[in-house]
Amino acid sequence: MGNENMFSGILVPNQISYRIAPTGGDRIGLGIINKNQPADRFNGPESFPYFAISLVLRGRGGYEDCATGRNYPLEPGQLFMRQPGVEHIIRIDTASNFLELFLDLGNFAWPYFKNYHLLSDDTPVGAFQPDDTWLQEFRHLLREFPRATDDHLSELFMRLFSLASRCVRDIHRTGREENMVHDACMYLCADFSERKDLRAFCRARGWGYENFRKIFTRRMGISPNRYRIRRRMDTARALLIQKGLSIQAISSMLGYRTAYEFSTKFKAYFGVPPTAFRRRLPPESFTGIGSISAVSDACGSPGEPNQPETLTSPSGKG
């Protein structure tokens, strides 16, 4: 797709939409913005506490990494990332009618993108050519975000993360095995209340299950089943920081049949029940969505569950 041809000479109004996660405080949003004013010419040096992705649709500019001094040209089809704590400078040629599309993923998404897309500070810019399906989904989200109910926001957030994941995967594509593992991680973490059938997942993609399982385990250092358990428990730990969420509500969100079952699994994994974990948290921990690592001291390092969970069992069993 030729972005410059598509947007050349077209007046595109600014459209920006942000929402606050109802169970925390993370600010997540997306939009299209023109940068053609004198104040847009130079931004920086600056760093941000959140993770955001911007795609240049029209115009020219540059991205400078302040740590290395390296400069990257920005032109249509170039994607640049604002990674937490990475100081950078953005320069815009305002005479070029600079137009960018952005996805702001807040604080909570960064550990996932860094760890499972293998992002590093030395790769802040890359090429990305969105297809019609990607652009259509972006337009739908931009339209739905402002009027979505709190109950519907979590679904929209997941769709937004999926769009961002596609961007990052395409500019950091390094081979078939990496894509296989990435797709499996997304599937395993998509909805913990759903039954997951990895054999059917592999068949639908033409993968042999046993070969996939070996590749996943070799690259991740953990089996798909254990990976899902780990991510489920990490999510449980993060949700417990949210003061307004009851143990019963968290149990339901994670697909456990009862709060007792959830408590048993949590204690088997971390060594303390959810209620004790909460009691050990300092009061300041209950302020929005934070990094999971920020509360790791409350229950120490995770261990392995005492009883294995079955990946494809009904809700409540991983």
N, C-alpha and C positions, 0 to 999 in steps of 0.2 A: 504494500500500500504506500503511495507517495503522500506522506503527510503534508509536505510543503504545497504540492499541487492541490490537495483537498481543501486546505484552509487559506490559500493565497487569495487576497482580495475580498475575503468574506468577513463581515463584521460579526464577531462572536461575543455576546455579552458575558460579563463575569457571572459565574454561578458558583457559589460556595455554600456548603452545608456541613455543619458539625453537630454531633450529638454526644451526650454524656452517657456512659454506660450506667444503666439503672442500678446495678449492684455494686458499683465501685465509684468511679470518678474519672476513669480514663476518657480522654477527649479524642474522638475518632471522627474523621470526616473525609470529604473529597470535594473536588471542584475543578473549574476551568477559570484561568485568570490571565488577563492581558497585563503585560508589563511594558508600558510605553511612556511612562512618566519619568521626569528627571530623578525622582527619588528611587526609582527602580534600577538605576544604572549600576549601582555598586552596593552590595550587601555583604558586610563582614568586616573583619573576621568574626565568625559566630559559630556557636555549637548549640545543639538542642538536646533536651532530655528524652525526646521521642524519636520514633523511626518514621520516616516519610519517603515517598517515592514520587518523583516528578518526571513527566515525559514532555519533551519539547515538541510542540505541534507546528510552530512557525517561528522564524527569526533566528538570531545568532547570539551567542554569548560564550561564557567560559566558566569553568569550575576549577578553583585552585585548592589543592590540599595544603593546608598551612604547615603540617608536620613535615612534609617532604618537599614542598615547593613545586610539586608537579602540577602542570596545567593541562586541562582537558577541554577541547573545544565542545561547545554545545550547539547543536543544529537539529533540524527536524529528524525525528527518529532516534535521538539520543535520550537515554534515561539516566537520571542522576539520583543518588540516594543521600538523604540526610541521616547519618548514623549517629546514635547517641554518643555525645562526648567527642565527636570528631570535628575539630575546628576547620572551617573552610570559608572560602570567599566565592560569591556568585557575582559575575559581571554580566551585564545585559547591554546589548546594542539596542537601545530604545527606538532607534530609527528603523529597525528591521521588523517592527510590529510583533514583538516577541509574544508568543502565546504558549502557555503550558497547562498541562493537565496534572493534577496531583492526587495522591492517596496518602492521607495522614493516618497512621495506624496506632498512634499513641505509644504508651510505655510498655504495655503488657506483651505485645507481639514480638518485641525485639529478640528476646532469648530464643524463640522458635526460629525466626529467620536466620539468626546468626549461627545457631547450632546445626540446623537441619538443611539449610541452603549453603552452609560453609562460607558465609560472607566474611570478608576481611576488610580492614581499613584501606588496603591498597587497590581496591576495585570499586570505586564509588560511581563510575560512569561506564555505560555500555550501550549497545544498540538494541532497540526493541521496536518491532513493527507489529502493532496490534492488528488483528484481523477484524472482520465485521462483527463476529460473535462477541469478541472482547469489547469493542466499542459500544455495541448494543447493550451489553450488560452494564457497562459504566453509565450509560444514559439512563437506564432503568433505575440504578441505585441512586443517581443524582436526583431523580424525580421522586423516589420513594422515601429517601432519608428524612426530609423535613416533616413529613406527615405520619411517619410510622409510630405506632404505639410502642410503649416500653416492652411489651410482650413480644413484639415483632422485631425489635432491634437486634437481638442476639442472632437471628437468622441473617439480617442484613450485614452485620459485622462479619459473619463467616463468609458471606459472598464477597465482601470487600477484601478480606484476607486472601481468598482464592484468586481474585484478580491480581493482587500484589504478588502472590506466589508465582503466578504464571509469568509475570514480568521478570522476577528475579531468576526463576528457573531458566528462562530463555537466554538471559545474558550470561548466565553462569553454567550453561549446559556443558557437561564434560563427558558424556557417554551414556550408553544404554543402561548400564547397571545403576548409575546415580539417579537416572530418571525413574527406574523401577522402584528403587528404595524410597525416593521422594513421594511417588504416587501412593505407595503402600502406607507411608507415615501419615499422609493426609487422610487416607481412608480410615485408618485405625483410630485416629483422633477426632474424626468429624463429629460423632455424636455417641457419647458413652452410654446412652440409653437404648441404642439400637443393637440388635444382634449383628455380629460380624462373621461372615462366612468367607474366609480367605481363599478357600479352594475355588469357590464360585468367582471370586474377584480375579483370581489368576486365570481361570478358564476364559473369562470374558475378554482378557487381554492377550490370550494366546501364550501364556507363560505356563511352564511346568511347575507345579506347586513345590515339589521337593527341591528343584533347582533354585526357585525363587527363595525358598526358606534358607538355603545355604548361603546365597548371595547376601540376603538381608542380615543374617547372623554374622557373616564375615565382616561386612561393612559397618554395622552398627554395634557389634560386640555384644549383642543380646538378641534373643529370638523374637519373632513378631509377637508372640503371646506375652512374653515378659515385657516387651516394649510397651504394649498397650496397658498392661498393669501399671507400669512405671508412670506413664503419662496420665493415667486415670488417678493415681495416687497424688501426683504432682498437682493436678487440677483440684483434687479434694483439698489439699493443703492450702492452695491459693484461695479457694472459696471460703474456707474457714476464717480467713482474715476479715471477710465481709461481716460486719457486726449485725446487719439486718437479716442475715440468712440463718434460718434454724437448721439444726442437724437433720431434721426430717426433710426440709426443702432441698438440702444438698444431696441427701440420699436419693431423692427422686431425680434430681438433675443428672446424677451420675448413673442412673439406671438400676439402683439397688431396690429390692422389693420392700425392705424395711430399714428403719434407722438402726436397728440392732445388727442387721447383716452388715451394713456399712461400717458401723463401729468396730465390729469384729475384724473385718478386713483391714481397716485402717490401723488398728492396734497390732495385727499380725505383721504389718509392713513396717510401721514406724516405732513400735514398741510402747506406744501410749494411745489411749482412746481419744477420739476427737474432742471430747469435753476437757480432758486434761491438757491437750495441745493448746486449746483456746485459753485456758487459765494461765499458761506459761507465757503467753504473748504480752508484751508491754502495751499499755493503753494506746501509745502512738501508732501501733501497727494497724489499728482499725481506722485507717484513713484512705479509702479508695483502693484501687488495685495496684499492688506493688510487685516487685520482683519476688519470685518464689524463693530465691536464695536469701532474701532479706529476713525470712523467718525460719531458716533452716535450723538455727540454734534451739528453737522451741522443742524440737524432737530429735535432733541429732541427724546423723546420716541415715538414709533409708537402707533397709535391709531387704532380703528376699522374703516373700510371703511364706508362711509356714505351710499353707495349703495351696496347691496350684489352682488357678482359675482356668476355665475352659473358654477359649476364644469364641467359639461359635454357639455357646449356650444361650438360653434366654436371658433377658435383662436381669442384672444383678450378679452375673457371673463373669464379668469381663468381656 
